[in-house]
Amino acid sequence: MNNILALDTMIAEASRISVSVHIHPDGDALGSGLALVSYLSGMRGKDAVLLVPDSVPESLAFMLEGFGEGSVLTCNQDLEGVRERISGSDLLFCLDCSSFSRSGEDMEPELRSSSAPKVLVDHHLNPERDSFGIVFSETEVSSTCELLFRIIKEMPDVEGDLARLPMECLESLMTGMTTDTNNFANSVFPGTLNMASELMAAGVDRDRILSCLYHNYRENRLRLMGYLLDRNLEITPEGTAFMILDRAIQKRFDFRQGESEGFVNLPLAISRVRMSILLTEEEGRFRVSIRSKEGTSANLCAMRYFNGGGHEMAAGGKLFFPGNIPSPEGAKAYILKVSEEFLAK
C-alpha cells in the first residue's frame, strides 16, 4: 500500500495527535477513531485523542470501555477544549468522511485552519484530496475500519502481527466493520471476511461484541421500530419505501440519537421495494438515510435531491426547511416527487 512509509515518518515526528470523525458518529467512525487512538498511544507512545462532533450514541457507549479519561473529547460538550486540542496538535487525522466538511460547523473551521500535517482515511466517494498531505481512499472495502486495519497491519512496527496491537484496537476495528456491513449483510468483500477471521484468531470475542451491539437496546427502540413499520411506512408505486421520524414520534418514544440505526434497511426485505428512505427530523432539517438494491443508486439520489452522497447503495444527506421544502409537513410530498422523477422508467 502506498504512503505507509510516509505515514510512519509523519507519526514518528509528531507528539500530539488528534483524530476527527463525522457528525453523528456511527460504529465505523467510532471504531476506526478509537482503533487509531489505541494504536498511536499504545504502540507509538503518542498523546492521541479522538474528537467527536457530538455525543456518542448510548447504544455504542460500550466501545469506550478500556479507554482512559480524556481519550475522547466531544465538541458539543467542550468546544473550547476541542479548539485548544486542535490548535495544539502537530498531526491531524480525518476518518470515515471524505473531507472535514462533515465534521460539523464548529470543528470544521478549526481543522481546516490548522497548520499541522493532515491525513485522510476513508472509504467514501470523492475524497477532498487537496486538503490532506496523505490520502488513503478506497471504495471497494466494507468500512473505514477495514481500510485502517490494512494500513495498521502494514506499519513497520506491526508487520502483520496482530498480537503486537492492544486488544482495544482490535475490538474497535471488529465493531466498526460489523456495524458498517450490518453484520455482514451488505458491502462485504473477500478482504472483509479475512479481516474478521484474523481478528478472531488474534483473540477478539465477536460474540461479546454482537451481544453489546444487538442485544442491549432499550425497550422503546423496539416499540418505535414496530410503530414505524406498522403505522408510518409507505411505499410509492415506483418502489420507494419511506418512513418519517418527526418530532412528535421522537417525543412519543423518547427517541435518542443512534436508536434508529438499521431501520432504513428493513423495507428492503420487501420484494417490490427498490429504495428505502428514512427521514429523521432535526432543527431546521431532516437527516436523510438512503439504502437501495443493486441497479438503483442511493448515492445519485442523495446527491441529486438530498444535499448528500455516499456509496452506490448506501448514502445519506439532509433535507432543509425552509429551503428544499417549506416546512416539515412537506416532506412526504417531496419524497413522492423524488420517487416519481428518480425511479420512473
N, C-alpha and C positions, 0 to 999 in steps of 0.2 A: 504494500500500500504506500503510495506517495506521501511525502511530508512527515513520515514518522520520525525521522532523524531531526528534522527541523523543529517538530513539536517537542521532542525530547530536550533539545537545546534550549528552547524557549522556556520550558518548565524549569530546567536547571538554573536558568538565570533569574527566575522570579522567586520572590519570597512570600508575597501576599497576593493570593489568587481568589478571584470571585467568579462564581458560576451563576449565570442567569438563565431562566426558563420563561415560558409564555404565561400569559394571564390565564386564570382558571386552571392551574396546573393539574394535569391528569397523571395516571400511573407512569406513563412513559417519560414525561417531563421530570417528575419527581425521581423515578428510578434512575434515569441517566444522570440527573444532577447529583443525587446522593451517592451514586456509584463513583462518579468522578471526584467528588469531595473526599470520599473514603480512600480512593487510590492516592490522591495528591497528599493527603495528610498522613495516611497510614504507611504508604510506600515511599513517598518522596520527602516526608517531613516538612511539608509546606503548611502555612497558615491559609487554609482553604475554607470558604464559606459559600453556601448556596443561598442565592437571593430569589425569593418568590414574590411576584407582584401582589398576590392576595392569599388569603388563608388556605392552608392545606385542608382539603375536604376531610370531614370526620371519618369517612369510610376508608381513607388512605393514611390516617394518622399513625397506624401501626408501623408504617415504613420508617418512621423517625426513631424507632426503638434502636438503641445501640449507638446513636449519635449524641454527642455531648451537647451541653447547653452552649448556645452561640454558633452551632454548626449551620443553623438556618436563620436568616433574617427575613421578615415579612414586611413588604413595603407599606401596605395599608395599615400596619400597626406601628411601624417605626420608620417613617420616611427619612428623618434626619440621620438615623443610624445607617440606613441603606445608602444615602448620599455620601456620608463620610466613608463608608466601606468602599464604594466605587472610586471615590477620589483618591483613596489611599492604596488602591490596588495597582500592582505592576504587571498584571496579566488578567485578561477577561475572557471567559468562555460564554458562548451563546449556544444553548442546547434545545433541540426539538422545536425550533421555529426558524424560518428561513431568513429572518432579519431581526434587528432589535425592535422593529415596529410592533411586534406582538408582545413586547414586554410590559406594556401599559404606559399610559400617558405620563406617569410620574418617573418611572425608571428609564424610559427610552432616551430622553434628552441627556440624562446623566451618563448613560452608557455610551452614547454617540460622541459626546464631547470629551470623554476620557482619552488621554494620550497614550494609554497603555496598549501594548500589542493585544490583538483580538483574534479569537479562534472560533470558527463556526463548526458545529457538528449537528447534522440534520438529515432527515430523510424525505422532506417535502420538496415539491417542485419549485423552481425558480429562486434559488438562493441568491441573496444580495452579496455577491462575491466582493464587490469593490469596498465594502465596509470592513473586511477582515483580512488579516495578514496570511492566515492559513484557513482553508476551507476543506472540510470533509463532508461531502454531499453525495448521497446515493439514494435513489428512489426504490431500487429493487431489493429492499430489505424490509423486514417486518416493522421495524421500530428504530428510533434513535438508540435505544438500549442495545439492539443487535449491532448497529454500526459501531457504537462505543466499545462493545465487547471485543470486536475485531481489532479496533485501534489499540486498546489496552493490552490485548494478547501479544501484539507485535512490538510493544515498547521494550527497549533493551534490558530493562530491569525485570521484566516478566518472562520474555522469551517463550511464551506459550504455556508456562507452568502456572496454572490457576491456583495451586497450593500456596503460592507466594502472596496472593492477594487476601486482604481482610474479608471475612465472611460477610460483613455488611455490604461490601462492594458487590459480591457475587449474588447475594439475595436481592439487592436492589435491581440488578440487571435482569434477573429472572422475573421479578414482579412487574417491571415496566414492560418487558416483552410480552408477558402473559396478558396484561390488560390491553395492549395495543393490537393484539391479534384476537381479542375477545375469546381468550382461552383456546387458541389455535383454530378458531372458526373462520378467520379471514387473514389475508396478507401473509400467508405462510410460505416460506421458501425453503429449499433444502438446507440452507445455512441456519434457518431458524430452528429446525429440529436438531441439527448438530449442536447448536448453542445450548439448547435445553439439555441434551444428553451430557455434554461436557460439564455443565453447571451441576447437574445432579451427581455426576461422578466425583465432582470436587466437594460434595457434601451438602449442597443446598437441599433443604427439606421442602420440596414442592408441595407436598400435601398440606403443610402448615400454611404456606403462602395462599393456597387455594381456599383454605378454611377462613383465613383472615379477609380475603377478598370477597368471597361469595357466600359465607355462612355467618355473617356478623352484622347484618343490616338491622335498622330499626323497623319495627312493625309498620310504621307509617309509610315506608318506602314501598312495601308490597301492596298496601291498600291504595296508594297513589297509582302504582302501575296498573292495578286492576281497574281503577276508575278511568284512567286514560284509555285503556283498551276497550272498555265496555261503553263509556259514555262520551268519549272525546274523539276517538279515531274516526277519520273519514277517508274515503278512497275515491279519487276522481275517475271519470270514465277512461282517462288515458293511462291510469295505473300509478298515480302518485298517492301514497298514503301519507297523511299528516296528522299531527297532534299539536295542540296549542296549550302550553303550560302557562296560563296567565296568572296575574297576581292573586285573583280570587281563589284559584285552585291551590296555589302555593300556600296561601294563608290557611285554607281548609285543612291541608295535610301537614302543616308546619314544615314546609319544604326547606331543605338545607342543601347548600352547594355540594354537588357531586352525587346526589341521590338519584338523579335521572340517568346516570351513566349506563349505557347499554339499551335504554328504552328505544332509541331510534332504530336499532337493529330488528326489533321484534316484528314489525309488519312485513319485513322481507320474507317471512315464513309463508306468506300468502302467495299463491302461485301467480295471480294476476298483477301483483304489485311489482313495479319496475324500479321505483324510487321511493324512499321514505324520508320525511322531513319532520324534525321536531323543533318547534319554536319555544323558547323559554324567555318570558318577559323579564327585562331588567329596566333600570332607569333610562327612559328615552329610547329604548331599542329592544328588539328581540335577539337573543343569541340563537343562532341557527346551526343545527346539525343535520347533515345530509348523508344518507347511505344509498347505494344503488346496486343493482345487479349488473353482471357483465353485459356490455353493449349500451349502457346508459352512463353518461359521465357526470358523476356528482361534482367533480371538480369544475367542469364547464358551467354547470348550473349555478354553483356557488359564485364563480367569477362574474357571470353574466347578470345575475339577479340579486345576489346577497352580499356584495362587497367583501368577498372572501375567496377561498380556494382551498387546495389541499391535495389529496390523492384522487386517482381516477374514480374510485368507488367509495371514497370516504372523505368528506370535505366539510367545511364549516364557514360561517360568516356572520354578518349582522344585518338586521332589517331595522332601519331607523324610522322613528316617528316623533315629530313630523319630519318629513323628508321623503323616504321611499313610500310611506303610507301616511295618511293624515293623523291617524290615531291607532291604538292597539286593536280597536274593533275592525279595522280594515285589513287585518292580517289574513283572514280566510279568503276574502275576495282576491287578494294579491296572489295567494298560492294557487287558487283556481286559474287565474290568468297565466301564471308562470307555467303551470302544468299543461295548459292548452297550447301555449306557444312552444314550450320546450320539447314536449313529448309527441305532439301531433305529427303524424307521418303523412 
